[in-house]
């Protein structure tokens, strides 16, 4: 059977394994307190700001009951809190607490430091191409930069 994958797929697969290692190492200390899906939820509300529970469930591709269980655990741990929407008192918003934002910042900083060290090992003449390629990859995956995200549909 002929390989029909686009050229570079194997290189990208190998790089993704390396990036997964970076993610795992940066996240490991946080996993003593929260699960990976719970951490993703904290990241979302830290990035988006106060977010409706239904919107979070959709973004995380989980059912309402799964989201509610995770939010309950995170509220109990002091990572997020529930608030009533000012526009609609029946609407519940999930908001990261200071503790939740600090956890996201700590993990992000560990990851940023390791990625900076990796970039520094790339020959200077290749670095711009690597950064441009990662930007193209990020866009192809639909992963916005934090500044491109808004609570209003970003």
C-alpha positions in Angstrom: 0.0 0.0 0.0 1.4 3.4 -1.0 1.9 6.0 1.6 -0.4 8.9 0.7 0.5 11.1 3.7 1.8 14.6 2.8 5.6 15.0 2.7 6.8 15.9 6.2 4.2 13.9 8.1 6.8 11.6 9.7 8.9 14.6 10.7 5.8 16.2 12.3 4.9 13.0 14.0 8.3 12.8 15.6 8.2 16.5 16.6 4.8 16.0 18.2 6.2 13.2 20.4 8.9 15.7 21.5 6.3 18.4 22.2 4.2 15.9 24.1 7.2 15.4 26.4 7.5 19.1 27.0 3.8 19.3 27.8 4.0 16.3 30.1 7.0 17.7 32.0 5.4 21.1 32.4 2.1 19.7 33.6 3.4 17.0 35.9 3.5 19.1 39.1 -0.1 20.3 38.5 -1.4 16.8 38.1 -0.9 16.3 41.8 -3.9 18.6 42.3 -6.0 18.4 39.1 -6.6 16.0 36.2 -5.7 16.9 32.6 -9.4 17.6 31.7 -9.8 19.8 34.8 -6.6 21.7 33.9 -7.9 22.3 30.4 -11.1 23.8 32.0 -9.0 26.1 34.2 -6.9 27.2 31.2 -10.1 28.0 29.2 -11.7 30.1 31.9 -8.3 31.8 32.7 -8.0 32.7 29.0 -11.7 33.5 28.2 -12.7 35.1 31.5 -16.1 34.3 32.9 -17.7 31.7 30.7 -21.1 30.0 30.5 -21.1 26.4 31.5 -22.7 25.4 28.2 -20.0 27.1 26.2 -17.3 25.4 28.2 -18.9 22.0 27.7 -19.0 22.7 23.9 -15.4 23.9 23.7 -14.2 20.8 25.8 -16.5 18.4 23.8 -18.0 17.0 27.0 -21.6 16.6 28.2 -23.2 18.9 30.7 -23.0 16.4 33.5 -19.3 15.7 33.0 -18.7 19.5 33.0 -20.7 19.9 36.1 -18.8 17.2 38.0 -15.4 18.7 36.9 -16.6 22.2 37.9 -17.8 20.9 41.3 -14.4 19.4 42.0 -12.6 22.5 40.9 -14.8 24.7 43.0 -14.2 22.5 46.0 -10.4 22.8 45.4 -10.5 26.6 45.1 -9.5 26.6 41.4 -12.7 28.1 39.9 -15.9 29.6 41.2 -19.4 29.9 39.9 -21.0 33.3 39.5 -24.4 34.5 38.2 -24.3 36.5 35.0 -25.0 40.1 35.4 -27.1 40.1 32.2 -29.1 37.0 33.1 -29.3 35.9 36.7 -30.3 32.4 35.7 -27.1 31.9 33.7 -24.2 30.5 35.6 -20.6 31.6 34.7 -17.5 29.7 35.6 -14.5 31.9 36.6 -10.9 31.1 37.4 -9.8 32.1 40.9 -6.5 33.6 41.7 -5.3 30.1 42.6 -6.5 28.7 39.3 -4.8 31.5 37.3 -1.5 31.0 39.2 -1.6 27.2 38.4 -2.0 28.0 34.7 0.8 30.6 34.9 3.2 28.2 36.6 2.6 25.5 34.0 2.9 28.0 31.1 6.1 29.4 32.5 7.7 25.9 32.8 6.6 25.1 29.3 7.8 28.5 28.0 11.3 28.0 29.5 11.7 24.6 28.0 10.5 25.7 24.6 12.8 28.7 24.7 15.7 26.4 25.4 14.7 24.2 22.5 14.5 27.2 20.1 17.9 28.4 21.3 19.4 25.1 20.1 18.0 25.6 16.6 20.6 27.3 14.4 19.9 31.0 14.1 19.6 30.8 10.3 16.8 28.2 10.6 14.9 29.8 13.5 12.7 32.1 11.5 11.6 29.2 9.3 10.8 27.1 12.3 8.8 29.9 13.9 6.9 30.5 10.7 6.2 26.8 10.3 4.9 26.6 13.8 2.6 29.5 13.2 1.3 27.9 10.1 0.8 24.6 12.0 -1.0 26.4 14.8 -3.4 28.1 12.4 -4.0 24.8 10.5 -5.0 23.2 13.9 -7.3 26.1 14.7 -5.4 27.0 17.8 -5.7 30.7 18.5 -3.1 32.8 20.3 -4.4 34.0 23.7 -4.8 37.6 22.4 -7.0 36.2 19.5 -9.5 34.7 22.0 -12.4 36.7 23.4 -15.3 35.6 25.6 -17.5 36.7 22.7 -16.9 33.8 20.3 -13.1 33.8 19.8 
